[in-house]
Amino acid sequence: MSKLFGLSQLDYFRSSLDDRSRESLISAVKRITDAKLHGGRVMVVTGSGPNIHEGVTTLIAELIRVGLVDAVSTSSAVIAHEMAGSLDRVYRVDAKSLGMNMDKMPRGDVFEFTCMNDSELDALRKEMPLDDELLTKGKNLPHVNEIIKAAGNMAYPMGLRTERLAHEVLSLARIYGLPFETVAGWGCDEHTMLGAASRRNIPVLVTIPQLVGGGAVGMSIGDSIPVSERSMRISRMLASCDVIIESAVALTQEIHDGPFECYTGHGIWAWWSGQNTYNLRDKSLIRIDLDENLRRAVELNKTVQEAIDKGLPKTKAAKIPFRMEMSAFARHERSIPIVGDIGKVWPLIAHDVAKNLGIDLEFLSASQDTKEGASMREWIVENVKPLDAVKMRKCAENFVK
């Protein structure tokens, strides 16, 4: 069944962008379309929270399925959430009434429970012991509220399940010499980036600046392969792609200023030493961001470059707050900044590129502040399932490198 939640909202999403962002959107769609028409490859670099909440990661999974996205780098938090099913419904109770140690409770003094039916809990009992007394007590206490949020986070028992599962995934990753993300993908739902990528045998990797997050998942990802190997794997992903789309991500030094990149980065000494390097020179960088300073930095391209050439501070020369990644992005001749809400921009990009290429999409995300976005989030909660540990173990059993 088609799940094009954002289709009727596209005109509204387009009108919400200012003139410059609409022009940037047209340019971005053309770059992506042209790349795919000529056999090129597209990589997406995502941050965490907003990409999950706006259905962007689920949309990217669909774009992977139809062959429009060929590589992904993301955060460890996104990996943790996708392992738990992307979004889930939780209810909160007063932690003190539950008898919790209040020194260990998060801000707000609440304790969260995953909304699960009896059959789901019974299935989970086959994997791990559950505190039935805690579950019963929590169910009988007044609920502070009930919300949809990023899955497997702070709620019992699915948050704890993801934490424990991380250690098993790490063990398998080390045995087979694979990144944590690859092994987790074996058991992830097809509507997650991890699951879709596993089915199409394309890479998903956490960037080094985004390793901290997702609790035990983040630490296990960091421990699965050495940092130097992770950096080289990411550099090869970038080298193989013609268009790089950055989506609500704060730290992108590995892309613009990485140890193996020779145009805007520090790759000259890696090249000098005989290591494999890549070059961003002719690639297209598209960035979706709410920060107006990103577009301002691109407009000040000449000023920023002159400051660098003179060894002067870029922030003072440009007279705008600078994030780490702005320098290289702003100076790159093929950068396209789209200032706008990723919940509105992504469905426009996906729809327009798919239309240009004659591709039918079965899923289209929608901004969560719309009626369609609310329906989309409900659909994700009900249909995108947590990692299937049995399936993952079966893949491990049959794995041949």
C-alpha positions in Angstrom: 0.0 0.0 0.0 1.3 3.5 -0.9 2.4 5.6 2.1 2.8 9.0 0.4 1.9 11.0 3.5 3.4 14.3 2.2 2.0 14.3 -1.3 -0.9 16.7 -0.7 1.4 19.0 1.3 4.1 19.5 -1.3 2.8 22.9 -2.5 2.6 24.1 1.1 6.1 22.9 1.7 7.4 24.6 -1.4 5.7 27.9 -0.5 7.2 27.8 3.0 10.7 28.3 1.5 11.9 31.8 0.6 12.8 32.6 -3.0 16.5 31.9 -2.6 15.8 28.5 -1.0 13.4 27.6 -3.7 16.1 28.4 -6.3 18.6 26.3 -4.3 16.1 23.5 -4.2 15.7 23.6 -8.0 19.5 23.5 -8.4 19.9 20.7 -5.9 17.2 18.6 -7.7 18.9 19.2 -11.0 22.4 18.2 -9.7 21.0 14.9 -8.2 18.9 14.1 -11.3 21.9 14.7 -13.6 24.2 12.6 -11.5 21.8 9.7 -11.5 21.1 10.0 -15.2 24.8 9.7 -15.9 25.3 6.7 -13.6 26.5 8.8 -10.7 26.1 8.1 -7.0 24.5 10.0 -4.1 25.6 10.0 -0.5 23.6 11.4 2.4 25.1 12.6 5.7 22.5 12.8 8.5 22.6 14.2 12.0 20.4 12.6 14.6 17.1 13.7 16.3 15.3 15.8 13.7 16.0 13.3 10.9 14.3 10.6 12.9 11.4 12.7 14.1 10.6 14.2 10.7 10.6 10.7 9.0 13.7 11.7 7.0 15.6 8.5 7.9 12.6 6.5 6.8 12.5 8.4 3.6 16.2 7.9 3.0 15.5 4.1 3.5 13.0 4.4 0.7 15.4 6.3 -1.5 18.0 3.5 -0.9 15.4 0.9 -1.9 14.7 2.5 -5.2 18.4 3.2 -5.9 18.5 7.0 -5.5 20.9 6.9 -2.4 24.1 4.9 -2.6 25.8 5.6 0.7 25.0 7.0 4.1 26.9 8.4 7.1 25.1 9.2 10.2 25.3 9.5 14.0 25.5 6.7 16.6 22.2 8.0 18.1 20.4 7.4 14.8 21.8 3.8 14.7 20.5 3.2 18.2 17.0 4.6 17.3 16.9 2.5 14.1 17.8 -0.6 16.0 14.7 0.1 18.2 12.4 0.8 15.3 13.0 4.6 14.6 10.0 5.9 16.6 8.0 4.4 19.4 5.3 5.4 21.8 6.1 5.8 25.5 4.3 6.8 28.7 5.8 8.7 31.6 5.2 8.3 35.3 6.4 10.1 38.4 9.8 8.5 39.1 9.5 9.1 42.9 6.2 7.3 43.1 7.8 4.4 41.2 10.4 4.2 43.9 13.4 5.2 41.8 16.7 6.6 43.0 16.0 10.3 42.2 19.7 11.1 42.0 19.8 9.0 38.9 16.7 10.3 37.2 16.8 12.6 34.2 15.6 16.2 34.3 11.9 16.3 35.0 11.9 13.4 37.5 10.0 11.1 35.3 10.5 7.5 34.3 9.5 6.2 30.8 7.9 3.0 29.7 7.6 1.7 26.2 4.0 1.1 25.2 4.0 -2.6 24.5 1.2 -5.2 24.3 1.4 -8.6 26.1 2.5 -10.5 23.0 5.4 -8.1 22.4 6.4 -8.4 26.0 6.3 -12.2 25.9 8.5 -12.1 22.8 11.0 -9.9 24.6 11.1 -12.2 27.6 12.7 -14.8 25.3 15.6 -12.4 24.9 16.1 -10.9 28.3 14.6 -11.0 31.9 11.9 -8.4 32.5 11.0 -6.8 35.8 7.3 -7.6 35.8 6.8 -5.9 39.2 8.2 -2.6 37.7 6.0 -3.0 34.6 2.9 -3.6 36.7 3.6 -0.7 39.0 4.3 1.7 36.2 1.1 0.7 34.4 -1.0 1.3 37.4 0.5 4.8 38.2 -1.1 7.9 36.7 0.6 8.7 33.4 2.2 12.1 33.3 1.9 12.0 29.5 2.1 9.7 26.5 4.2 10.7 23.5 5.9 9.5 20.3 9.6 9.9 20.5 12.9 8.5 19.1 12.8 4.8 19.7 14.8 2.8 22.3 16.0 5.8 24.1 15.2 6.3 27.8 12.2 4.0 28.1 12.0 0.6 29.8 12.3 -2.1 28.5 13.2 -1.2 24.9 15.9 1.3 25.8 17.6 -1.3 28.0 17.1 -4.0 25.3 19.0 -1.8 22.8 21.8 -1.3 25.3 22.2 -5.0 25.9 21.9 -5.9 22.2 24.7 -3.5 21.4 27.2 -5.8 23.1 26.1 -8.8 21.1 26.3 -6.8 17.8 29.8 -5.6 18.9 30.9 -9.2 19.5 29.8 -10.3 16.1 31.4 -7.3 14.4 34.7 -8.1 16.0 34.5 -11.7 15.1 33.9 -10.9 11.4 36.1 -7.8 11.2 33.1 -5.6 10.2 31.7 -2.3 11.4 29.0 -2.5 14.0 26.6 -0.8 11.6 26.9 -3.6 9.0 26.1 -6.3 11.6 23.2 -4.4 13.1 21.8 -3.9 9.5 21.4 -7.7 9.1 18.5 -7.6 11.6 17.0 -4.1 11.1 13.7 -3.3 9.5 13.6 -2.7 5.8 12.2 0.8 6.5 15.3 1.9 8.4 18.5 3.1 6.6 20.4 0.2 8.2 18.0 -2.4 7.0 17.5 -1.0 3.5 21.2 -0.6 3.0 21.9 -4.1 4.1 19.4 -5.5 1.5 21.1 -3.5 -1.3 24.6 -4.0 0.1 25.5 -0.4 0.4 27.5 1.2 3.2 26.1 3.0 6.3 28.8 4.3 8.7 28.8 6.6 11.7 31.1 9.6 11.3 33.8 10.0 13.9 32.6 13.3 15.3 29.2 11.7 15.8 30.4 8.6 17.6 29.4 9.8 21.1 25.6 9.2 21.5 23.2 6.3 21.8 24.7 5.0 25.1 26.3 1.6 24.7 25.5 1.7 21.0 27.8 4.6 20.4 30.6 3.1 22.5 30.2 -0.2 20.7 30.3 1.4 17.3 33.5 3.2 18.3 35.0 -0.1 19.5 34.0 -2.2 16.5 36.7 -0.9 14.1 39.7 1.4 14.6 39.2 5.1 14.1 41.7 5.2 11.2 39.9 2.4 9.4 36.6 4.1 9.9 38.0 7.3 8.5 39.4 5.5 5.5 36.1 3.7 4.9 34.2 7.0 5.0 36.7 8.6 2.7 36.1 5.8 0.1 32.3 6.3 0.4 32.8 10.0 -0.3 35.2 9.4 -3.1 32.7 7.0 -4.8 29.9 9.6 -4.8 29.2 12.6 -7.0 26.6 14.4 -4.8 26.7 14.7 -1.0 23.6 15.8 0.8 24.0 17.0 4.4 20.9 16.9 6.5 20.7 18.6 9.9 24.2 17.6 10.9 26.4 19.8 13.0 29.9 18.3 12.6 31.2 17.4 9.1 35.0 17.8 9.4 35.5 14.3 7.9 33.9 15.5 4.7 35.2 19.0 4.4 38.4 18.8 6.4 39.3 15.2 6.6 42.7 13.5 6.8 42.3 11.9 3.3 40.6 14.8 1.4 42.9 16.9 -0.7 40.9 19.9 -1.9 39.5 21.5 1.3 41.0 19.1 3.8 44.3 17.9 5.1 44.9 15.0 2.7 48.2 16.4 1.3 50.3 14.6 3.8 48.4 11.3 3.5 49.0 11.5 -0.2 52.6 12.4 0.3 53.0 9.3 2.5 51.5 7.1 -0.2 48.0 6.7 1.4 44.8 6.6 -0.5 43.1 10.0 -0.8 40.1 11.6 -2.5 39.1 15.0 -3.8 35.9 17.1 -3.3 36.8 19.4 -6.2 34.2 18.4 -8.7 31.6 17.0 -6.3 28.3 18.7 -5.4 27.7 19.6 -1.7 24.0 20.2 -0.8 23.2 21.2 2.7 19.8 21.4 4.3 19.9 23.6 7.4 17.9 26.1 9.4 21.0 28.3 10.0 20.9 31.4 7.8 24.6 31.9 8.5 25.3 28.9 6.3 23.9 30.7 3.3 25.6 34.0 4.4 28.9 32.1 4.6 28.5 30.9 1.0 27.7 34.4 -0.2 30.9 35.6 1.5 32.9 32.9 -0.3 35.6 35.4 -1.5 35.9 37.0 1.9 36.3 33.7 3.6 39.0 32.5 1.1 40.9 35.8 1.4 41.0 35.5 5.2 42.4 32.0 4.9 44.9 33.1 2.3 46.1 35.8 4.7 46.1 33.5 7.7 43.4 35.6 9.4 40.4 34.4 11.6 37.5 33.6 9.3 34.9 34.6 11.9 36.2 38.2 12.2 36.5 38.6 8.4 33.0 37.3 7.7 31.5 38.9 10.8 29.2 35.9 11.3 29.2 33.0 13.8 31.2 30.2 12.2 30.5 26.5 12.7 33.5 24.2 12.0 32.1 22.9 8.7 31.2 26.3 7.2 34.7 27.2 6.1 35.1 24.5 3.4 31.4 24.3 2.5 31.4 28.1 1.9 34.5 28.0 -0.2 33.5 25.1 -2.4 32.4 26.2 -5.9 29.6 23.6 -6.1 28.0 24.1 -2.7 24.2 24.6 -2.5 22.8 25.8 0.8 19.1 25.2 1.3 17.9 27.1 4.4 14.7 25.4 5.5 13.1 22.8 7.6 14.3 19.3 6.7 10.7 18.0 7.3 9.6 20.2 4.4 12.7 20.2 2.1 13.4 16.4 2.0 10.0 15.3 0.6 10.3 18.0 -2.1 13.8 16.7 -3.1 12.7 13.1 -3.0 9.4 13.8 -5.0 11.0 16.0 -7.6 14.0 13.8 -8.3 11.9 10.6 -8.4 9.5 12.4 -10.8 12.4 13.5 -13.1 13.7 9.9 -13.2 10.3 8.2 -13.6 10.6 6.4 -10.2 7.6 5.5 -8.1 8.1 6.1 -4.3 6.0 4.1 -1.8 6.9 6.3 1.1 7.2 10.1 1.3 7.8 11.8 4.6 6.0 14.9 5.8 6.8 17.6 8.4 5.7 16.5 11.8 3.7 19.7 12.4 1.2 18.8 9.7 -1.7 16.4 9.7 0.1 14.2 7.2 3.2 14.3 9.4 1.3 13.1 12.4 -0.1 10.2 10.4 3.3 9.4 9.1 4.7 9.2 12.7 1.9 6.9 13.7 2.6 4.7 10.7 6.3 4.5 11.7 5.4 3.5 15.3 3.1 0.8 14.1 5.1 -0.6 11.2 8.8 0.0 11.6 9.9 -2.8 13.9 12.9 -3.1 16.2 16.0 -5.1 15.2 15.2 -8.8 14.8 18.0 -10.5 16.8 17.1 -14.0 15.5 17.4 -12.8 11.9 20.7 -11.0 12.7 22.1 -14.2 14.2 21.0 -16.2 11.2 22.9 -13.8 8.9 25.9 -14.1 11.1 25.7 -17.9 10.9 25.7 -17.8 7.1 28.1 -14.9 6.6 30.9 -15.4 4.1 33.3 -12.4 3.7 
